Amino acid sequence: MLAGFQNVTFEFGARAIIEDATWHIHPNERIGLIGYNGTGKSTMLKLLVGEYSPSKGEVIRSRSTSIGYLHQDLLSFDTNDSILQVALGAFEKVLQLEKEVEELGKQLEKNHENENLLHLYSDKLHEIETLGGYNMHHRTEEILQGLGFSNSDLQRPYKEFSGGWRMRVLLAKMILQQPDLLLLDEPTNHLDLPSIEWLEKYLQHYQGSVVIVSHDRWFLDRMVTKIVEVFQQDIHIYGGNYSFYEKEKELRMEMQQKAYENQQDFIRQQERFIERFRAKASKAAAAQSAVKRLEKLDVIEAPTSDRPSIRINFSVDKQPG
């Protein structure tokens, strides 16, 4: 298991967002996280990355699990660096090694027979190769172009771009970091159709697990194999894409409606029995037993037919200019 919840309750003031929720995320899963606005989807992501702490229960994160979290709050980031430099920030370790190699190279120019320096220089170069450093510029440019940027855009300052295009840069950086668990909050909001198609193809071959918050049902249908619905302070898990969820939820609601009706019939029968016999001495004990049965009953709620609002994404963010 990469991460998850074990009997987690999270309260915001006097309001419970989720109660006693359990959800485990395993390797190579594609999960759609859905629910009404305000039900707690973003809260759940923040619990997973440790930005929030649960009121009760345990949030599980494996020490070896790396997590990437793309969300709207990242738009507060600003810089004069080019978008290529921002995306290359995914290779922080490689960039540091390159600086060290450059410094070692200067030292070797003055002392080219120093074997210790030569070995260290060679080790650093090997480490860069192991981390994919010699291919990082090509990969970064390829991903930025896949997300809609032209070659001429790559050297433009990040701060010149609108919020939607900045999110694309940050998405590219996160993809390049290749975390074990990728949390994407509305990733298609600022993408045009070609960029959405590119993202779909990329994520389909992504080696880690992905959790996607989205109101785009067609994107969810193509991308996910599990739906996690936040509904009535609980987590409901469906083992399929969004279309499967729609059918399965309808079946579950029909079953719940039938169970609710059966229980209501039982309650009415017991109440009639109690009302009829509680005043009779010969039946008082039986009536009292019926009262206790009702008190111990786990009440089945009437199902609601509401579903999270899902839309078709027709928005197109124009090419930066």
C-alpha positions, 0 to 999 in steps of 0.5 A, a space after each residue: 500500500 502506498 497511502 490511505 486512510 484507516 478509520 479517519 474522521 476530519 472535522 472542520 469546526 463543528 462540521 464533520 467532512 468525513 467520518 470513520 473513512 477507510 481507503 487504501 491506495 495500492 501501486 498502479 491504481 488509476 482512481 477517480 475521486 468524485 463528489 459534490 463541491 464542498 464535500 471534501 475531495 480537496 480536503 482528502 488530498 491534503 490529508 494524504 500529503 500531510 497538509 491536514 491532520 485527521 481529527 481521529 484515525 490514521 492517515 497512512 503514508 509509506 516512508 518510501 512513497 513519493 507523492 506529487 500533488 497538483 492543485 490550484 494553490 500552486 498558482 501563488 508561485 511566481 518567478 522570472 525564470 523561463 518555463 523550461 527552467 521551471 520544469 527542469 526544476 524536477 531534476 533538482 538532484 541532477 542540476 546540483 550534480 551538474 554544478 558540482 561537475 562544473 566546479 570539479 572541472 575547474 579544479 581539474 584544469 588547475 590540477 589535472 593529475 589529481 586522481 581523487 578529483 578524477 575519480 570524484 568527477 567520474 563518479 558524479 558524471 556516472 550519477 548524472 547518467 544514472 538519474 537520466 540527466 543527459 536526456 532531461 532537456 529532451 524529455 522536458 521539452 517533449 512534455 512541455 510541447 505535449 501540453 501545448 507549448 511551442 519551441 519559442 515559448 520555452 525560453 519565455 519567462 514563467 511570469 508572462 503566462 496566464 494562470 492556466 498556462 502556468 498550471 501546465 508548466 507545473 503539471 509538466 514539472 510534476 510529471 517529470 518528477 515521477 512520484 509513486 503517487 500522483 494527486 491531480 486536482 482538476 488537471 484538465 481545467 486549463 487544457 485544450 483537447 490535444 493537450 488532454 489527449 496527450 495527458 491521457 496517453 501519458 498517464 495510461 503508461 505512467 508507472 505510479 498510481 494516480 488519483 484524479 479529482 475531475 468533473 469531466 466524466 469522459 476523461 474519468 471514463 477513459 482514465 480510471 479503473 476505480 471511483 472513490 465517491 465522497 458522499 454523506 461524510 463517507 467514502 464509497 468505492 466502486 471498482 470501475 470507471 465513471 460509467 460503471 459507477 453510474 450503473 453500480 450506484 443505481 443498483 446499490 440505491 435500489 437495494 438500499 431503497 428495498 432494505 429501507 422499505 422492509 425496515 420501515 414495514 418492520 418498524 411499523 409492525 413493531 410499533 403497532 404491536 407495542 401500541 396494542 399490547 403495552 397496556 395489557 399485563 399479559 403482553 407487557 413483557 413482549 411489548 417491552 421486548 419489542 421496544 428494546 428491539 427497536 432501540 437497538 435497530 441500526 436505522 437504514 436511511 432512505 437513499 438519495 438519488 443525487 449524483 456529483 455534478 459531472 460535465 463535459 469539458 468544452 473549454 479551450 485555453 488559447 495558445 499563449 501569446 
